[in-house]
């Protein structure tokens, strides 16, 4: 199984800072224009800007308590729709200066920055199209610019949008690659302990999860007798077979050293024991080859089921680990489930 790295789970620090900067910027800009619009008798715009300030202050307070990205996405979409609608309203006014149209340029970067590539593209498509439609009407009705200048603005906007899209595509791909690589063990190519924590964060706490902790028996003897390079070969061999056996059952993780873990969603402890004993039997028939040396591997394992036997994933790991040591006390090369 693979860990989802989509942005639909938790808010990261960068997103929270980005949104706070946006909301604070809106407050500062709106306060400036509130003063200008009241002094120039544009009360309607001033009152709309006051509403934006109040919404922004509420947004800052809301996001301090928010942790799930789905909530972040929904609130971000709401604020962006309000901001973009306000920009379009300003453009539609007969006494708006031509320079105000430059605010259309903030639509693509804000959409992509808060909503991601896919949702950002469609949000930009809707509001840029609306803004250009309203602007075209203003151009033909109020003769703000010539036709040639209007087309220059369109070309500039779409070129800018294309550059934002290309940048966000590469940025998101790099982020996804970095997120995956940070959760992969460099020797065995399995998930690492950080991935275990990520799975614990993302998995539905109401569903069953069985943890199997496995430790290679007498691994120190392999290192002492054949050398550490042989130990690495043994770890890679074990990891390859472990992943092949459990690939359809759960997440295969190297916790460190010769200790491994398999998290098995929606599988009962007894079923996990059966699957693990099958792996133990298969592994005993295989031979590790290193230079002129051949040797076999076995393992001991402990199993615990969440939430039937524990309250959280830390306890799941601890209980599984305790049962692993019980398996070692029983003579190794066995699986303990209770």
C-alpha positions in Angstrom: 0.0 0.0 0.0 1.0 3.6 -0.6 0.6 6.6 1.7 -1.5 9.4 0.1 0.4 12.7 0.0 -2.5 14.7 -1.3 -3.1 18.0 0.5 -6.5 16.9 1.8 -5.4 16.1 5.4 -3.4 18.5 7.5 -2.5 22.2 7.2 1.2 22.8 7.0 3.0 25.8 8.5 3.6 27.3 5.1 -0.1 27.4 4.2 -1.0 28.9 7.5 1.6 31.7 7.2 0.6 32.3 3.6 -3.1 32.8 4.5 -2.3 35.0 7.5 -0.2 37.3 5.3 -3.0 37.5 2.7 -5.6 38.4 5.3 -3.4 41.0 7.0 -2.6 42.5 3.6 -6.3 42.7 2.8 -6.9 44.5 6.1 -4.2 47.1 5.4 -5.1 47.7 1.8 -8.8 48.0 2.6 -8.2 50.4 5.5 -6.3 52.6 3.1 -9.1 52.5 0.5 -11.8 53.0 3.1 -10.3 56.3 3.9 -9.9 57.2 0.2 -13.5 56.2 -0.7 -15.1 58.0 2.2 -13.2 61.2 1.4 -14.3 60.9 -2.3 -17.9 60.2 -1.5 -17.8 56.5 -2.6 -19.6 55.1 0.4 -20.7 51.9 -1.2 -17.2 50.8 -2.0 -16.1 51.9 1.5 -18.8 49.8 3.2 -17.9 46.8 1.1 -14.3 47.2 2.1 -15.3 47.3 5.8 -17.1 44.0 5.3 -13.8 42.6 3.8 -11.9 43.8 6.9 -14.3 42.1 9.3 -14.3 38.9 7.3 -10.5 38.9 7.2 -10.3 39.4 11.0 -12.7 36.5 11.5 -10.6 34.4 9.1 -7.4 35.0 11.1 -9.1 33.9 14.3 -10.6 30.8 12.6 -7.3 29.6 11.1 -5.5 29.6 14.5 -7.7 26.7 15.6 -7.9 24.9 12.2 -5.8 21.8 11.5 -7.5 19.8 8.7 -6.8 20.8 5.1 -10.4 20.2 4.0 -11.5 23.0 6.3 -8.6 25.2 5.1 -9.6 24.5 1.5 -13.3 25.4 2.1 -12.6 28.6 3.9 -9.8 29.6 1.5 -12.2 29.1 -1.4 -14.9 31.2 0.3 -12.4 34.1 0.9 -11.0 34.0 -2.6 -14.5 34.1 -4.1 -15.3 37.1 -2.0 -12.1 38.9 -2.9 -12.3 38.1 -6.6 -16.0 39.1 -6.8 -15.1 42.4 -5.2 -12.3 43.0 -7.8 -14.8 42.2 -10.6 -17.3 44.6 -9.0 -14.7 47.4 -8.9 -13.8 46.8 -12.6 -17.5 47.1 -13.6 -17.9 50.6 -12.1 -17.9 53.5 -14.6 -15.6 55.8 -12.6 -12.9 53.2 -12.0 -9.5 54.1 -13.3 -7.8 51.8 -15.9 -5.0 51.1 -13.4 -7.4 49.2 -11.1 -7.6 46.4 -13.7 -4.1 45.3 -12.7 -5.8 43.6 -9.7 -7.0 40.9 -12.1 -3.4 39.6 -12.0 -3.6 38.4 -8.4 -6.4 35.9 -9.3 -4.1 33.1 -10.7 -1.3 33.1 -8.0 -3.8 33.3 -5.1 -6.0 30.5 -6.6 -3.0 28.2 -7.2 -1.3 29.1 -3.9 -4.3 28.3 -1.7 -6.2 25.7 -3.7 -3.5 23.7 -5.5 -3.0 23.1 -9.2 -6.3 21.5 -10.2 -8.8 23.6 -8.1 -6.6 26.7 -8.7 -6.9 26.3 -12.4 -10.7 26.0 -12.4 -11.1 28.9 -10.0 -8.8 31.1 -12.1 -10.7 30.0 -15.2 -14.0 31.1 -13.8 -12.9 34.4 -12.3 -10.5 35.5 -15.0 -13.2 34.8 -17.6 -15.7 36.8 -15.6 -13.3 39.6 -15.0 -12.4 39.9 -18.7 -16.1 39.7 -19.7 -16.9 42.6 -17.3 -13.9 44.5 -18.4 -14.8 44.1 -22.0 -18.2 45.5 -21.3 -16.7 48.4 -19.4 -14.3 49.1 -22.3 -17.1 49.2 -24.9 -19.5 51.1 -22.6 -17.3 53.7 -21.0 -14.5 53.8 -23.6 -11.8 53.4 -21.0 -9.1 52.0 -23.4 -8.7 51.4 -27.1 -9.3 47.9 -28.6 -5.6 47.4 -29.1 -4.8 48.2 -25.5 -7.5 45.8 -24.4 -6.0 42.9 -26.4 -2.5 43.8 -25.0 -4.0 43.4 -21.5 -5.6 40.0 -22.4 -2.3 38.7 -23.9 -0.3 39.9 -20.8 -2.8 38.2 -18.4 -2.9 34.9 -20.1 0.9 34.8 -20.5 1.2 35.5 -16.7 -1.4 32.8 -16.0 0.5 30.3 -18.0 3.7 31.1 -16.2 1.9 30.7 -12.8 0.5 27.3 -13.9 3.9 26.0 -15.1 5.6 27.1 -11.9 2.9 25.6 -9.6 3.0 22.3 -11.6 6.8 22.0 -11.0 6.5 23.2 -7.5 3.8 20.7 -6.6 5.7 17.9 -8.2 8.9 18.8 -6.3 6.9 18.9 -3.0 5.3 15.5 -3.6 8.7 14.0 -4.5 10.2 15.5 -1.3 7.3 14.3 0.8 7.7 10.8 -0.5 11.5 10.7 -0.3 11.4 11.9 3.4 9.3 8.8 4.3 11.5 6.2 2.5 14.3 4.2 4.1 17.3 4.6 1.9 18.7 1.0 2.3 15.5 -1.1 1.9 13.3 1.3 -0.1 10.5 0.6 2.5 8.6 3.3 4.4 10.5 4.6 7.5 9.5 5.5 11.0 8.4 9.0 9.9 5.9 7.2 7.5 4.5 5.3 10.5 3.7 8.6 12.2 2.1 9.9 9.0 -0.1 6.9 8.7 -1.2 7.3 12.3 -2.1 10.9 11.5 -4.1 10.1 8.4 -5.9 6.9 9.2 -9.5 7.0 10.3 -9.4 6.4 14.1 -12.8 4.6 14.0 -11.5 1.8 11.8 -9.5 -1.4 12.7 -5.8 -1.4 12.2 -3.6 -4.4 13.1 0.1 -3.8 13.7 2.7 -6.5 13.2 6.3 -5.9 14.5 8.9 -8.2 13.2 12.6 -8.6 14.2 15.1 -10.7 12.4 16.5 -13.4 14.6 20.2 -13.5 15.5 20.9 -10.6 13.1 24.0 -9.6 15.1 25.5 -13.0 14.3 25.2 -12.2 10.6 27.1 -9.0 11.1 29.7 -10.6 13.3 30.3 -13.6 11.2 30.0 -12.2 7.6 30.5 -8.4 8.1 28.2 -5.4 8.0 27.9 -5.5 4.2 26.4 -9.0 4.5 24.1 -7.5 7.1 22.9 -4.9 4.6 22.4 -7.6 2.0 20.3 -9.6 4.5 18.2 -6.5 5.3 17.5 -5.8 1.6 16.7 -9.5 1.0 14.3 -9.6 4.0 12.7 -6.2 3.1 12.1 -7.4 -0.5 10.4 -10.5 0.5 8.4 -8.8 3.3 7.1 -6.2 0.8 6.2 -8.9 -1.7 4.2 -10.9 0.8 2.4 -8.0 2.4 1.9 -5.7 -0.6 -1.9 -6.3 -0.7 -2.4 -6.3 3.0 -0.9 -3.1 4.4 2.0 -0.6 4.8 5.4 -2.2 5.2 7.8 -0.1 7.3 11.4 -0.4 8.5 11.4 1.0 12.0 15.2 0.8 12.4 18.0 -1.7 12.5 16.6 -5.2 11.9 13.1 -4.3 13.2 10.2 -3.9 10.8 6.5 -3.2 11.1 3.4 -3.9 9.0 0.2 -1.8 9.5 -2.7 -3.8 8.2 -6.0 -1.8 7.8 -9.3 -3.6 8.2 -7.6 -6.9 9.1 -8.2 -8.8 12.4 -5.3 -9.9 14.6 -5.9 -13.6 14.0 -5.9 -13.1 10.2 -2.7 -11.0 10.5 -1.1 -13.9 12.5 -2.1 -16.4 9.8 -0.5 -14.1 7.1 2.6 -13.6 9.1 3.1 -17.3 9.8 2.7 -18.0 6.1 5.5 -15.5 5.5 7.7 -17.1 8.2 7.3 -20.5 6.5 8.1 -19.1 3.1 11.1 -17.2 4.3 12.6 -20.3 6.0 12.9 -22.0 2.6 14.9 -19.1 1.0 18.6 -18.6 1.1 20.5 -15.4 1.3 23.7 -15.4 -0.8 26.6 -13.1 0.0 29.9 -13.8 -1.9 30.7 -17.4 -1.0 28.4 -17.5 2.0 24.8 -18.8 2.1 22.6 -18.5 5.1 18.9 -18.4 6.1 16.8 -15.9 8.0 13.9 -16.2 10.4 12.1 -13.7 12.6 10.0 -13.2 15.7 6.8 -11.1 15.6 4.3 -9.6 17.9 0.8 -8.5 16.9 -1.7 -6.0 18.3 -5.1 -4.8 17.1 -6.4 -1.2 17.3 -8.8 -0.1 18.8 -9.7 -3.4 20.4 -6.5 -3.7 22.4 -5.2 -0.2 22.6 -6.2 3.5 22.5 -3.7 4.9 20.0 -0.9 4.0 17.6 1.9 4.6 20.2 0.3 1.9 22.4 -0.3 -0.3 19.3 3.5 -0.2 18.6 4.4 -0.7 22.3 2.1 -3.7 22.8 3.2 -5.3 19.5 6.9 -4.8 20.6 6.2 -6.4 24.0 4.7 -9.4 22.3 7.7 -9.5 19.9 10.0 -9.9 22.9 7.6 -12.5 24.3 8.1 -14.4 21.0 11.9 -14.2 21.5 11.6 -15.6 25.0 9.6 -18.5 23.6 12.6 -19.5 21.5 12.2 -17.1 18.5 11.0 -17.9 15.0 7.3 -17.6 16.1 4.4 -15.1 16.1 2.7 -14.0 19.3 -0.8 -12.4 19.1 -1.8 -12.2 22.8 
